[in-house]
């Protein structure tokens, strides 16, 4: 399967650019043939489903891509690096993305062919 964005396509004047929802919708439009409106709704639906799962406290695993994990951080004392003043950092949840070994391998060796 070919990537939606071939390697050189997201390069803008020597630096990488960010792939946006609009870019994803356009890629769905080009590759699948849905209308632009249907493509945008599809991308939004997938993102919304991922967001809702994370808000419910679930991890989201996308095979051959990676996993979104939630971690709880406990309260701790931090220090302002500029002033040295100590402050309490409240307990919170953080979102972590862990790339799959397949994605890591493709990014590292530049291979976009199916494994």
URRA-V962589 format. One record per backbone hydrogen bond with DSSP energy under -0.5 kcal/mol. NH is the residue of the N-H (numbers start at 1). CO is the residue of the C=O. E is the energy in kcal/mol with one decimal. If there is no record, write none. Layout:
<<NH;CO;E> <NH;CO;E>>
//
This chain:
<<6;4;-0.6> <9;6;-1.6> <10;6;-0.6> <10;7;-0.6> <11;8;-1.2> <12;15;-2.8> <15;12;-2.0> <17;10;-1.5> <20;18;-0.5> <24;20;-2.2> <25;21;-2.7> <26;22;-2.4> <27;23;-2.2> <28;24;-2.3> <29;25;-2.4> <30;26;-2.5> <31;27;-2.7> <32;28;-2.7> <33;28;-1.0> <33;29;-1.0> <34;28;-0.5> <39;35;-2.7> <40;36;-2.3> <41;37;-2.3> <42;38;-2.4> <43;39;-2.3> <44;40;-2.4> <45;41;-2.5> <46;42;-2.2> <47;43;-2.3> <48;44;-2.6> <49;45;-2.3> <50;46;-2.1> <51;47;-2.6> <52;48;-2.8> <53;49;-2.0> <54;50;-2.2> <55;51;-2.4> <56;52;-1.6> <57;54;-1.4> <58;53;-2.4> <60;68;-2.1> <61;59;-0.5> <62;60;-0.5> <62;66;-3.3> <63;61;-0.6> <65;62;-2.4> <66;62;-2.2> <67;98;-2.4> <68;60;-3.0> <69;67;-0.6> <69;96;-3.3> <71;94;-2.5> <73;92;-3.7> <76;89;-1.9> <78;76;-0.5> <78;87;-3.4> <80;85;-2.7> <81;79;-0.5> <84;80;-3.0> <87;78;-2.7> <89;76;-3.7> <90;88;-0.6> <92;73;-1.8> <94;71;-3.0> <96;69;-3.1> <98;67;-3.0> <98;96;-0.5> <99;97;-0.6> <100;65;-2.1> <104;100;-2.7> <105;101;-2.2> <106;102;-2.2> <107;103;-2.7> <108;104;-2.6> <109;105;-2.5> <110;106;-1.2>>
//
